[in-house]
Amino acid sequence: MIELYRGLSPAGDLVIIEKLCEHLQGRSFLHINSTKAGGGVAEILHRMIPFLQSLGIDARWEIIEGDNRFFDITKKMHNALQGKEIEFTEEMFEYHYEINRRNAQRLNLDADMVFIHDPQPSALVDFRRQGSGKWLWRCHIDLSMPAKGICDYLMRYYEKYDAAIFSISKFARGRKRFEFIVPPSIDPISEKNRELTEEEICSVLDKYGIPADRPMILQVSRFDRFKDPIGVIKAYRMVKHYNDCILVLAGSPATDDPEGAEVLEEVKNYASDDPDIYILMLPPDSNLEINALQRAATVVLQKSIKEGFGLTVSEAMWKGKPVIGGAVGGIPLQIINGITGFLVYSVEGAAFRIRQFLNNPEMTRRMGQWGREHVRNNFFITRQIRDYLSIWYYLEYGEGRIIEL
């Protein structure tokens, strides 16, 4: 499988991956998260697991199961970790622990390296078998200003992990000897990111009745208040006074996000039946559709007010699109302000930058080209696999065993 990336990914990443896999051959690598569909974690793992398996790593992926009450609690945890003040009871924490306990009885947790993703399965560490492999907590959430109560609760488990991985440095907690920074990534050869023909793009636009004769403003994200879809509509309406354009808001449901349907209704009501606003709730596997929408867009937004990373930014940049993003979380790591796109702090700022792109095609083209190369060098899945394997190798062997290339 690694051959598919030659000439596309940086050559050094591929060499390092092959060398590390020679040393980790036959070892087992387990990932556990809360959903197989919807969201960046599931998307990355769908591509990463077969890649590792093709190189001789015994990689597998398990899902923590829970009921509506469990996922309502973990969604509140997610929001609180991103700074929202939410009252938690000890009963809620006990139920979170109980669901983890039940899953520990059901799942095979034995592996040489265990990656636990985000808060939902965090308590599984209490059930690791003595003498088992290394355990890492991989957090994809914006932890820059977490609410204290939920942070204190998760620290009960955090301290029991061998290491932790965060998307950017300001999310790190400074509470462990080993804390690593590994940004997420996109797969350039996946259905969502591969090159498309004009016929494929037009087919998707026709399918959803989206006209191709006017500039398109696009935001692709879950229908989540932290993604600020209402703010995107406000910015579009400001732009609409001066530039004839359309707005597309496209998202997919996630099984671990019970608020999605409620936020979707809020967005539909706020759009007020504007015929130039297209609100699409797509199935989780709509990768071709999202790819086509991003390639058809004139300007792409990710106007988050809190964000772990925001993979849709790198997706759009890889397609040569100018991107405007909220200056939060991992978005500034992707958007070099004024070079590969623009960072904004307000609805008015977003509207100003949209008009700047719409009225300056040459600047739009130039930023799109720079953004594409920035993604190639920093945010491909081969770089993330390289980082994960390097951390695993370091935790296994320490500083005394160096691989020479």
N, C-alpha and C positions, 0 to 999 in steps of 0.2 A: 504493500500500500504506500510505503514511503516514496516509491518511484513516481507516484502521481504528482508529487510536490517538487520534483527536481526542475529547476528553471523557473520556479514560481516563488518558493520560499527561500529565504537567505540560506546559502549553502552551508554556512557554519552551523546553523541550527540542526540540519540533517545529519551532519558528521557527529555532532555531540550526542544526538539521540541514538544513533547506531552504536556508538562506543558505550554509552550507559546501558543500553539493552544487552550488550554482550556480558556485562557484569551482573545484570539483574535477571538474566535468562531463567525462565521457569519459576520465578518468584510470583507471589500472588498479591494483587492490588485490588482492593475493594472500595467502591464508592457507595455511599448511602445518602439519599436525599428524600424529598417528600412527594415528588411527582415525576411521571415519565413524559408528560406533555405539558407545554406552556412554560414560558420563561427561559432565561438564558442558561441556567444550570443544566436543565434537561437537554437543551439543544447542543451544548458542548459535549455532554457525556454520550449522546447518541453518536457523535463523530469520533470521540476520543477512545472509547472502549474498543471498537474494532481495529483502530490504528495500533493500539498497544498489543492486542492479541496477535496481529499480523507480524509483530516483532518478537514474539516468544514470551511475552508477559502474560501471566494468567490473570487477566483483568475481568472483573465482573461488577455488576451494578444492581443494588437492591433498593427497594422503596419502603419507607416506613408508612404503615397503614393507620388510618384513624377515622373517626366519625366527624360529623359536622361540628360537634362541640369542640373537639380537639383542634380542628383547623380554624375555628373561630378564635380560640385562645392563641394559637400560634400567629394568626394574622394580627391580633392585638400586640403580640410580642414584637412582630416585625415593625409595626407602626411606632411602638414605644422605643425600640432601638434606634429609630430614625428621628426621635425627639418629641413625639406626641405624648402628652401627659395622659396616661390611662391608669385607672385604678385596678390593681390586681389583688386578688384574695389568695390566701394560702391554699384554699380549695382548688383554685385554678392551677396553681403550681403543682399540687398533688396529682391532679388529673393529667397534666402534661407528663409527669413522671410515670404515672400508671400506664399510659399508652406506650411509652417507651419500654417499660418493663414487659408488656405483652409482646411487643415486637421483638425484644431480645430473645424471648422464648421461641419465636417463630423463625428468626433469621439465623443464618450461619455467619457469625461475626469473626470467624478465624481467617486471618490473612496476614501476610508479612507487612503490608501497609494498609491502613484503614483511613479513608477520608470521610469525615462526617460533615455534611453540608448544611450550614445555617441552623437556626434554633430548633426546628421541628424534631430532629433526631439527636439533639445535643446530649440528652441524658443517657444515651446508650453506653456512654463511656463507663458508667457505673457497673456495667455487666460484661466488661471485657474479661476474657479468661486470663488468669495469671500465667505469665510467661509468653503471652501472645505477642504479635508484632507491634510496630509503632502505630500510634493513633494521632491523627491530626484533625483539628477543627478548621474547616474552610468556611469563612464568613464572606458572603457576597453583598452584605447590607451596608448602608451608609451608617457607620458608627461614630461619626464625628461629634455628635452631641446626644448621646443616648440618655433616656430617662433613667434616673438612678435605681429605682426599685427593680426594674427588669434586668438591668445590668448586674446588680448584686446577685439576683437569682441565677443568672447564667454563669456567673463566676464560680458557683459551686462546682460546676462541671468543667469549666474552662481550665481550672487549675490541675485537673486530672489528665489532660492531654499532654502528649510529648512535645507538641509544637502547634502553632496556629499560622494560618495564611490569610492575608487580607488583600484586597484589590489595590489599595493605595496606602501610603504610609500614615496619613492622618487618621485612619481607622484603627490602627494598631493600639493595643491596650497597654503595652509596656509592663506586662505582668508575668511574662515568661522569659526563660533564657532564649528560647528559639521562637521568634516571630518573623515570618517571611512575607515579602510583598510580591504577589504574582497577579498582574492584571488578567482579566478574562480575554477571550479571543474569538475570532470568527474562522470558519473553514472556507477558503476561497473556492474550493471545488464542490461544495455542497449545493443542493438544489436551490437554496436561498441566495447563493452568492455566485454561481456560475454565470458565464456569459449567456445572454438570451438573444434570440433573433427578434427583429421588428415584428414579425408575425406573432410570436409568442406574447410579446408585450401588448400588442393591439388586441389580441384575443382576450386577455385578462381585463383590459379596460372595457371592452364590449360586454363581457360577462356581467360587470357590475354597473353598466350604463354610465361610465365616466367619460366625459368628452376629452378629446386630445387636442382641441383647437385653442385652448387657453392655458396660461401658466398654472401649474398645479403646486400647491403648498401641501406638504404631507407630514403627518406624524404617525409613526408606527410604535405602539406600546400597549401594554395592558391598560384597561380602563381602571385607573388607580388615581386617587386624588393627588398623590405625590408626583404624578406625571403631568399634572396641571392641564388636562384637556380643555377645561373652561377657559384658562388663560390663552390657549392656542386659538380658540374661537374669537376671543376678544381682540387678539393681535390681527387675525385675519380680517375682522370687520374694520379695523383701522386702515389696513392696507387697501381694502375694497373701495374705499372712498376715492382712491387715486389710480389703482391698477385693477383692471378686469382680470379676475383669477378665480380659481376654485380651491376648496379645502377638502382634503381627504384625511379622516381619522380612522385608522385601521388597527384592530387589536384582536387578540385571541384569549379565550378563557383559560384559566389554570385551575386544576382541581384543588389546589391548596389555597385559593384566594376567594373566600366567600363574599367579598365586597364587590366583586367585578360587575355583577348584574345591576346592583344598586347604582354604581357610578355611571354605568352605561345609560341608564334611564335619565339620570341628571343631565348627562351630556346631550341626549336626544331632546330633552325639554328645553335646554338652553339654546340649542341650534334653531329652535322655533320654525321648523319646516323650511328653512332656507334651501331652495333648490340647488344652490351651488355648494352646499356642505354635504359631503358623502360620509356617512358613519357606517363602518363595516365591522361586524363581529365575525371574524373568520375562524374556521376550525383550526385546532392547534397545529395541524400538519400542512398548513397553507403556505409552504415555503416558496413554491413557484409564484403564487399570487403576490406575496410580499416582495419578492425579487423584482417582479414586473412593475409594481407600484413605485418602488424606489428608483428604478431605471427611468420610469416615465415622469417622475417628479422634476420640477424646476428648482424648488428649494425644499430641503428636509429639515424638520425641527425635532428636537428632543428637549422640550421646555420644562424639564423636571425642576421641582423645588427641593427634592431630596433624591439622591440616586446613588446606588451602589457602584455602578459602572456605566450602564447604558450601551449595550452592544449594538443597538440600532444606529448609533453614531458611526462606529467603524464599518458597519454594513453599508451605509449610504456613502461614506467616504471612499470605500473600496470601489464603488460604482462611479466614482468621479463626480459626486454631487456636492454642492456647497451645503454645509450643515450649520445650523444655529442651535446652540444648546445652552441650557441653564448652567451657570458657573458653580456647579455643585458636584460633590462626590467625585466619581471617576471621569466625568465629562471633560474637565480641563486637561486631563492626561492625554486625551485623544484630540481635542481641538486646541491647536496653537492659535491663540486669538489673533485674528488679522492675517494669518498665514494659511491655515487649513480650514478656516471657518471663523465664526464669531461666537463669543460667549456673551450672554445677556443676564441681566438681573431683574428685569421687569417686563410687563406686557408691552409697554411703550418701546423699550429697547428692542424687543423681538420684532415689533412692527417696523421700526426704523431699519433694522438689518434686512428684513425680508424685502423691503422696497429697494434697498441698496443693491441687493442681488438681482432683483427683477429689472432694474434700470441700468445694469452694468454687465452685459453678457461676457465681456472679455475678462473682467475680474472673477466672475463666476467660474469660467472655464479654467483660469489659472489656479484658483484655490482648489478646485476639484482635482486637478492633476497633482498638486502638492499633497492633498489629503490622501489620495490613493497610494502614493509612495510611503507616506507616514504609516499607513496601516500595514503595508507590505513588510516594512522593517520592524514593526513593533507589536502587531496585534493579530498575527496568524496563529492558528492552533498548534503549529509545529513549535512555535516559541513557548507556548504554555506547556506543552508536553515536555519540552526540554527542561523547563523550570521545575515541573513536578518531579521528573526523574532525578534531577540534580539534587533537589531537597531530600528525596528518598535515599539517594546514594550517600549524601553527607550525614544524614541521621544514622545510617547503618555503619559507616566506616570512619566518620570523623575527618579531621584535617590531615591525618597521617597517611592517607591512601589517595594519591593524586593520579588522575588519568591524564596521560600525555597524548596529545593529538599530533 
